[in-house]
Amino acid sequence: MRLLGTGRQLRLHVPLSLFLALGGCSPTKPEVKPAAPPVVRVSSPLERQVTDYEIFTARTAAVQSVDINPRVSGYLTKINFKDGDVVKKGDVLFEIDDRTYAAQLAQAKASLEFSKASLIESQAEYDIGLSVQKKNKGAISEQELTRRLGARDESQASVDKSKANLALAQLYFDWCKVTSPIDGRLGRHMVDEGNLVTENVTTLVNVVSVKPIWAYFNVDQNTAERYEQLVTDGKLKSARSGKIPVQMAVGADTEFSLDGFVDFIGNQLDASTGSIQLRAVFKNEDERLVSGLFTRIRIPTSPPHEALLVTDAAIGTNQGQRYVLVVNEKQEVEYRVVDVGQMHNGLRAIKPYRTVSDTGPDGQVVQKQVEVLKPTDQVIVEGLLRAKPGIKVDPQTVDMLTLLRTPQPVPQAAKAKPSDK
């Protein structure tokens, strides 16, 4: 190395080999271990026989609902129930002052007895006339005998009239006790004791039957047409020729636990709503259902069929297509496009086969069924975002039902640390 220059000017000449030697002494970069495969949870689909359903909003209605009105006018003297009571047919609910009607009944009874006595007298006179005529035809004229016969017939008619009046008076007297026409539950009473009630005008109380109970709902035209096509194909039974089973859920219930059947279908489509009305009947043995409830009705829209069930967390969406990720024997992730169905007990139905288009040997486009999922496949149910098609993963097997009841977090893969070198 040489120092050249004069005065304050110095120039330093360093050989290039020295810089190269110094550069060779720099520290080496740390060696990074390859990343561990991401940990995912996998589970085999559950193979079950399921039935597809459609759900409709329904409203319950009592099979019988009666507004009870008095059949006689008078002052209300007694109420024999508490609001909301359950009553039987024939139970006395109200009592109306019956003194006036009791007097009319007594008068009708007396009138009948008077008519009977008159009939006895008329009959006796006629019988005497017949006896006299038999002994001596000239002793009594035909005119007199005819008069006595007419008097006897008038007395008989009077008796019949008195009997009718007595029956009517008895009805009015009995109607002073207002009874329940059906078994059911009462509403609140509308008139208090002491008020004047008018026959066939005043509403005293309403009573509705409790069990069974109806539920009305409307089915849209498209669903109705699909159902009719399945009936035509022989896959489902017609609702008009048999009882179609349905299930009901009430309020916040997630399970359709109440069983019933369709017993009525409307005779025409409502043009304003594009739907047809159906009615289902439920036993309501526990009397849980009351008239006017909004409920949900589940009606079958397919015959029972085989399906594979997985949790919704295992299904992804890509540009409108549904897919699942499957771990193969090499622990590599495979991408499967699937057709999904409805939820069944918290799990989503997946069709094992999918219809795809293919070009045949003659160049024609044909449709064929391709198996996309098997009951033995290991479907990724947790860690879907960390798994990419084609990469290796570290699968951990879990049970599908256990996962549904108690989901657990997926363990994170250990991060690679730099070496100490």
C-alpha positions as CSV (number, residue, x, y, z in Angstrom):
1,M,0.0,0.0,0.0
2,R,1.3,3.4,-1.0
3,L,0.6,6.9,0.2
4,L,0.9,9.4,-2.7
5,G,0.4,13.1,-2.9
6,T,1.8,16.4,-1.8
7,G,0.8,18.7,1.0
8,R,-2.6,18.0,2.4
9,Q,-3.6,15.8,-0.5
10,L,-3.3,12.2,0.1
11,R,-4.5,9.3,-2.0
12,L,-4.9,5.8,-0.6
13,H,-4.4,2.9,-2.9
14,V,-5.8,-0.4,-1.5
15,P,-5.5,-3.6,-3.5
16,L,-8.8,-5.1,-4.7
17,S,-7.8,-8.4,-3.2
18,L,-7.9,-6.9,0.2
19,F,-11.6,-5.9,-0.2
20,L,-12.4,-9.3,-1.5
21,A,-10.7,-10.9,1.6
22,L,-12.6,-8.6,3.9
23,G,-15.9,-9.4,2.2
24,G,-15.3,-13.1,2.7
25,C,-15.3,-12.7,6.5
26,S,-18.9,-11.5,6.7
27,P,-21.3,-13.6,9.0
28,T,-23.4,-16.3,7.3
29,K,-27.3,-16.0,7.0
30,P,-29.3,-18.1,9.5
31,E,-30.7,-21.4,8.1
32,V,-34.5,-21.6,8.2
33,K,-36.2,-24.9,8.7
34,P,-39.1,-25.8,6.4
35,A,-42.5,-24.8,7.7
36,A,-44.5,-27.6,9.4
37,P,-47.7,-28.7,7.5
38,P,-50.8,-26.8,8.8
39,V,-52.9,-28.7,11.3
40,V,-56.5,-29.4,10.3
41,R,-59.4,-31.4,11.7
42,V,-61.0,-33.9,9.4
43,S,-64.0,-36.1,9.8
44,S,-65.9,-38.7,7.6
45,P,-69.4,-37.7,6.4
46,L,-72.3,-39.3,8.1
47,E,-74.3,-41.5,5.7
48,R,-78.0,-41.1,6.5
49,Q,-81.4,-41.5,4.8
50,V,-83.1,-38.1,4.8
51,T,-86.2,-36.4,3.4
52,D,-86.2,-32.9,2.0
53,Y,-88.7,-30.4,3.4
54,E,-90.2,-27.0,2.7
55,I,-91.1,-24.7,5.6
56,F,-94.1,-22.4,5.6
57,T,-95.5,-19.9,8.0
58,A,-98.8,-21.1,9.5
59,R,-101.5,-19.8,11.8
60,T,-103.4,-22.0,14.2
61,A,-107.2,-22.0,14.5
62,A,-109.7,-23.7,16.7
63,V,-111.7,-26.5,15.1
64,Q,-114.8,-25.1,16.8
65,S,-115.4,-21.5,18.0
66,V,-118.8,-20.5,19.3
67,D,-120.1,-17.1,20.5
68,I,-122.7,-18.0,23.1
69,N,-125.9,-15.9,23.0
70,P,-128.9,-16.3,25.2
71,R,-132.1,-17.9,23.7
72,V,-134.4,-16.0,26.0
73,S,-134.4,-12.4,27.3
74,G,-134.1,-11.6,30.9
75,Y,-131.9,-10.5,33.7
76,L,-128.7,-12.4,34.3
77,T,-128.7,-13.8,37.8
78,K,-125.6,-16.1,38.0
79,I,-122.2,-16.8,36.3
80,N,-121.0,-20.4,37.0
81,F,-117.4,-20.2,35.7
82,K,-114.1,-18.4,35.9
83,D,-112.7,-16.7,32.8
84,G,-110.5,-19.1,30.9
85,D,-112.0,-22.3,32.4
86,V,-112.1,-25.5,30.5
87,V,-115.7,-26.8,30.3
88,K,-117.5,-29.8,28.9
89,K,-120.5,-29.8,26.6
90,G,-123.7,-29.3,28.6
91,D,-122.0,-27.4,31.5
92,V,-124.3,-24.6,32.8
93,L,-122.4,-21.3,32.3
94,F,-125.1,-18.6,33.0
95,E,-128.4,-18.5,34.7
96,I,-131.2,-16.1,33.7
97,D,-134.1,-15.1,35.9
98,D,-136.6,-17.8,35.1
99,R,-139.7,-16.8,37.2
100,T,-141.6,-15.4,34.2
101,Y,-140.9,-18.5,32.2
102,A,-141.8,-20.8,35.1
103,A,-145.2,-19.1,35.2
104,Q,-145.7,-19.6,31.5
105,L,-144.7,-23.2,31.9
106,A,-147.2,-23.7,34.6
107,Q,-149.9,-22.0,32.6
108,A,-149.1,-24.3,29.6
109,K,-149.4,-27.4,31.8
110,A,-152.8,-26.2,33.1
111,S,-154.0,-25.5,29.6
112,L,-153.0,-29.0,28.6
113,E,-155.0,-30.5,31.5
114,F,-158.0,-28.4,30.6
115,S,-157.8,-29.6,27.0
116,K,-157.5,-33.2,28.1
117,A,-160.6,-32.9,30.3
118,S,-162.6,-31.3,27.4
119,L,-161.5,-34.2,25.2
120,I,-162.8,-36.7,27.7
121,E,-166.2,-35.0,27.8
122,S,-166.4,-34.7,24.0
123,Q,-165.3,-38.3,23.6
124,A,-168.0,-39.5,26.1
125,E,-170.8,-37.6,24.3
126,Y,-169.8,-39.0,21.0
127,D,-169.6,-42.6,22.4
128,I,-173.1,-42.2,23.9
129,G,-174.5,-41.1,20.6
130,L,-173.0,-44.1,18.8
131,S,-174.4,-46.4,21.4
132,V,-177.9,-44.9,21.1
133,Q,-177.8,-45.0,17.3
134,K,-176.9,-48.7,17.5
135,K,-179.9,-49.5,19.7
136,N,-182.3,-47.2,17.9
137,K,-181.4,-45.4,14.8
138,G,-184.2,-43.0,15.1
139,A,-183.4,-42.0,18.6
140,I,-180.5,-39.7,17.5
141,S,-180.1,-37.8,14.2
142,E,-177.0,-38.1,12.0
143,Q,-176.6,-34.3,12.3
144,E,-176.3,-34.5,16.1
145,L,-173.9,-37.4,15.8
146,T,-171.7,-35.4,13.4
147,R,-171.7,-32.4,15.7
148,R,-170.5,-34.6,18.6
149,L,-167.8,-36.1,16.4
150,G,-166.7,-32.5,15.5
151,A,-166.6,-31.5,19.1
152,R,-164.5,-34.5,19.9
153,D,-162.0,-33.7,17.1
154,E,-161.8,-30.1,18.2
155,S,-161.0,-31.2,21.8
156,Q,-158.3,-33.5,20.4
157,A,-156.8,-30.7,18.4
158,S,-156.9,-28.5,21.5
159,V,-154.9,-31.2,23.4
160,D,-152.3,-31.3,20.6
161,K,-152.0,-27.5,20.7
162,S,-151.6,-27.5,24.4
163,K,-148.9,-30.1,24.2
164,A,-147.0,-27.9,21.7
165,N,-147.4,-24.9,23.9
166,L,-146.2,-26.8,26.9
167,A,-143.1,-28.0,24.9
168,L,-142.3,-24.5,23.9
169,A,-142.8,-23.2,27.4
170,Q,-140.5,-25.9,28.7
171,L,-137.8,-24.9,26.1
172,Y,-137.9,-21.3,27.2
173,F,-137.7,-22.3,30.8
174,D,-134.7,-24.6,30.1
175,W,-133.0,-21.9,28.1
176,C,-132.8,-19.8,31.2
177,K,-129.8,-22.0,32.0
178,V,-127.2,-21.2,29.3
179,T,-125.0,-24.3,28.7
180,S,-121.8,-24.8,26.7
181,P,-122.5,-26.3,23.2
182,I,-119.0,-27.9,23.0
183,D,-116.0,-29.1,25.0
184,G,-113.5,-26.3,25.1
185,R,-111.9,-23.3,26.8
186,L,-113.9,-20.2,27.7
187,G,-112.9,-16.6,27.1
188,R,-113.8,-13.8,29.4
189,H,-117.5,-13.1,30.2
190,M,-118.9,-10.1,28.4
191,V,-121.9,-9.4,30.6
192,D,-122.0,-9.2,34.4
193,E,-124.7,-10.4,36.8
194,G,-127.7,-8.1,37.0
195,N,-127.6,-7.0,33.4
196,L,-130.5,-7.5,31.0
197,V,-129.6,-9.8,28.1
198,T,-131.6,-10.1,24.9
199,E,-132.2,-13.4,23.1
200,N,-130.0,-14.0,20.0
201,V,-128.4,-10.5,20.4
202,T,-126.3,-10.3,23.5
203,T,-122.9,-12.1,23.4
204,L,-122.2,-13.7,26.7
205,V,-118.9,-15.5,26.2
206,N,-116.8,-17.2,23.5
207,V,-115.8,-20.9,23.8
208,V,-113.2,-22.6,21.5
209,S,-112.3,-26.2,21.2
210,V,-108.8,-27.1,22.4
211,K,-107.9,-30.4,20.9
212,P,-107.4,-31.2,18.1
213,I,-106.4,-27.9,16.6
214,W,-106.0,-26.7,13.0
215,A,-103.1,-24.8,11.3
216,Y,-103.6,-23.0,8.0
217,F,-100.7,-22.2,5.7
218,N,-100.2,-21.2,2.0
219,V,-98.0,-23.2,-0.4
220,D,-96.6,-21.3,-3.4
221,Q,-97.3,-22.4,-6.9
222,N,-93.8,-23.7,-7.7
223,T,-93.7,-25.9,-4.6
224,A,-97.1,-27.2,-5.3
225,E,-96.2,-28.1,-8.9
226,R,-93.0,-29.9,-7.8
227,Y,-95.0,-31.9,-5.3
228,E,-97.6,-32.8,-7.9
229,Q,-94.9,-34.0,-10.2
230,L,-93.5,-36.3,-7.5
231,V,-97.0,-37.6,-7.0
232,T,-97.3,-38.2,-10.7
233,D,-94.0,-40.0,-10.7
234,G,-95.2,-42.2,-7.9
235,K,-92.6,-41.0,-5.4
236,L,-95.0,-39.3,-3.0
237,K,-98.6,-39.8,-2.0
238,S,-101.2,-37.3,-3.0
239,A,-102.5,-35.1,-0.2
240,R,-106.0,-35.4,-1.5
241,S,-106.1,-39.2,-1.3
242,G,-104.2,-39.7,2.0
243,K,-102.8,-38.1,5.1
244,I,-99.6,-36.3,4.4
245,P,-97.5,-36.1,7.6
246,V,-96.2,-32.7,8.6
247,Q,-94.3,-31.3,11.6
248,M,-94.7,-28.0,13.5
249,A,-92.3,-25.7,15.4
250,V,-93.7,-23.0,17.6
251,G,-92.0,-19.7,18.6
252,A,-88.3,-19.9,19.1
253,D,-88.3,-23.8,18.8
254,T,-85.6,-25.1,16.4
255,E,-87.0,-28.6,16.4
256,F,-90.1,-29.5,14.6
257,S,-91.4,-31.7,17.4
258,L,-95.2,-31.6,16.9
259,D,-96.6,-34.2,14.5
260,G,-99.7,-33.7,12.4
261,F,-101.1,-34.3,9.0
262,V,-102.7,-32.4,6.1
263,D,-106.5,-32.9,6.0
264,F,-107.6,-30.2,3.5
265,I,-106.3,-28.6,0.3
266,G,-108.0,-25.6,-1.2
267,N,-110.0,-26.0,-4.4
268,Q,-108.3,-23.2,-6.3
269,L,-105.1,-21.1,-6.4
270,D,-105.3,-17.6,-5.0
271,A,-104.4,-15.3,-7.9
272,S,-103.4,-12.4,-5.7
273,T,-100.7,-14.4,-3.8
274,G,-100.0,-17.2,-6.3
275,S,-100.5,-19.8,-3.6
276,I,-103.0,-22.5,-2.5
277,Q,-104.2,-22.9,1.1
278,L,-103.6,-26.1,3.0
279,R,-104.8,-27.1,6.5
280,A,-103.1,-29.4,8.9
281,V,-104.5,-30.9,12.1
282,F,-102.6,-31.6,15.3
283,K,-103.8,-33.6,18.3
284,N,-102.6,-31.0,20.8
285,E,-102.9,-33.4,23.7
286,D,-100.9,-31.2,26.1
287,E,-103.1,-28.2,25.1
288,R,-99.9,-26.2,24.3
289,L,-101.3,-24.7,21.1
290,V,-104.0,-22.1,21.2
291,S,-105.9,-20.4,18.4
292,G,-104.2,-17.6,16.6
293,L,-100.5,-18.7,17.0
294,F,-98.0,-18.0,14.3
295,T,-96.0,-21.2,13.7
296,R,-93.8,-22.9,11.2
297,I,-95.0,-26.0,9.2
298,R,-92.5,-28.4,7.7
299,I,-93.9,-30.5,4.8
300,P,-92.0,-33.2,2.9
301,T,-91.1,-32.4,-0.7
302,S,-89.1,-35.5,-1.6
303,P,-89.1,-39.2,-1.0
304,P,-86.5,-40.6,1.5
305,H,-83.1,-40.7,-0.1
306,E,-79.5,-41.4,0.9
307,A,-77.3,-38.4,1.6
308,L,-73.9,-37.6,3.2
309,L,-74.1,-35.1,6.1
310,V,-71.3,-32.7,7.1
311,T,-71.1,-29.6,9.3
312,D,-71.7,-26.3,7.5
313,A,-68.2,-25.2,8.6
314,A,-66.7,-27.7,6.1
315,I,-68.4,-26.2,3.1
316,G,-66.8,-23.3,1.2
317,T,-68.1,-21.0,-1.6
318,N,-66.2,-20.1,-4.7
319,Q,-67.8,-18.0,-7.3
320,G,-71.2,-19.4,-6.5
321,Q,-70.1,-23.0,-6.3
322,R,-70.0,-25.0,-3.1
323,Y,-67.0,-27.1,-2.4
324,V,-65.3,-29.2,0.3
325,L,-61.7,-30.0,0.9
326,V,-60.7,-33.6,1.3
327,V,-57.4,-35.0,2.6
328,N,-56.3,-38.0,0.5
329,E,-54.0,-40.9,1.5
330,K,-50.9,-38.8,0.8
331,Q,-52.2,-36.2,3.2
332,E,-52.7,-33.8,0.4
333,V,-55.7,-31.5,0.0
334,E,-58.1,-32.2,-2.8
335,Y,-60.8,-29.7,-4.0
336,R,-64.3,-31.2,-4.6
337,V,-67.2,-29.2,-6.1
338,V,-70.5,-30.5,-4.4
339,D,-74.2,-29.9,-4.6
340,V,-75.6,-29.2,-1.1
341,G,-79.1,-29.8,0.2
342,Q,-81.0,-29.0,3.3
343,M,-80.1,-29.0,7.0
344,H,-80.9,-32.2,8.9
345,N,-80.4,-32.2,12.7
346,G,-77.7,-29.5,12.5
347,L,-75.8,-31.0,9.5
348,R,-75.9,-30.1,5.9
349,A,-76.8,-32.8,3.3
350,I,-74.4,-33.2,0.4
351,K,-75.3,-35.2,-2.7
352,P,-72.8,-38.0,-3.3
353,Y,-73.1,-37.7,-7.0
354,R,-73.0,-34.6,-9.2
355,T,-74.3,-34.2,-12.8
356,V,-71.7,-32.8,-15.1
357,S,-71.5,-32.2,-18.8
358,D,-69.1,-34.1,-21.0
359,T,-68.4,-34.6,-24.7
360,G,-69.1,-38.1,-26.0
361,P,-67.1,-39.9,-28.7
362,D,-69.4,-38.5,-31.4
363,G,-68.9,-35.0,-30.2
364,Q,-72.3,-34.7,-28.6
365,V,-72.6,-33.1,-25.1
366,V,-73.9,-35.7,-22.6
367,Q,-74.8,-35.5,-19.0
368,K,-73.3,-38.0,-16.6
369,Q,-73.2,-38.7,-12.9
370,V,-69.8,-38.3,-11.2
371,E,-69.1,-39.4,-7.6
372,V,-67.7,-36.4,-5.7
373,L,-67.8,-37.7,-2.1
374,K,-67.7,-41.0,-0.3
375,P,-68.5,-42.0,3.2
376,T,-64.9,-42.9,3.8
377,D,-63.5,-39.5,2.6
378,Q,-61.7,-37.3,5.2
379,V,-63.4,-33.9,4.9
380,I,-61.7,-30.9,6.5
381,V,-64.1,-29.6,9.0
382,E,-61.9,-27.1,10.8
383,G,-58.9,-25.1,9.4
384,L,-60.4,-24.7,6.0
385,L,-58.7,-21.3,5.4
386,R,-55.2,-22.8,6.1
387,A,-55.7,-25.7,3.7
388,K,-55.0,-25.0,0.0
389,P,-55.6,-27.6,-2.7
390,G,-52.4,-29.6,-3.4
391,I,-50.5,-28.8,-0.2
392,K,-49.8,-31.3,2.5
393,V,-51.5,-31.0,5.9
394,D,-51.4,-32.6,9.3
395,P,-54.9,-34.1,9.7
396,Q,-56.4,-34.8,13.1
397,T,-59.5,-37.0,13.1
398,V,-62.7,-36.0,15.0
399,D,-66.2,-37.3,15.1
400,M,-68.8,-35.3,13.1
401,L,-71.4,-35.4,15.8
402,T,-69.0,-34.7,18.6
403,L,-67.8,-31.7,16.7
404,L,-71.3,-30.5,16.2
405,R,-72.0,-30.7,20.0
406,T,-68.7,-29.3,21.3
407,P,-66.6,-27.6,18.7
408,Q,-62.9,-27.1,19.7
409,P,-60.3,-24.8,18.4
410,V,-57.8,-26.2,15.9
411,P,-54.2,-26.4,17.3
412,Q,-51.8,-24.0,15.5
413,A,-48.8,-25.4,13.8
414,A,-45.5,-24.7,15.4
415,K,-43.6,-21.8,13.8
416,A,-40.2,-22.5,12.4
417,K,-37.3,-20.9,14.4
418,P,-34.0,-19.7,12.9
419,S,-31.0,-21.9,13.6
420,D,-28.3,-20.8,16.0
421,K,-25.7,-21.0,13.3
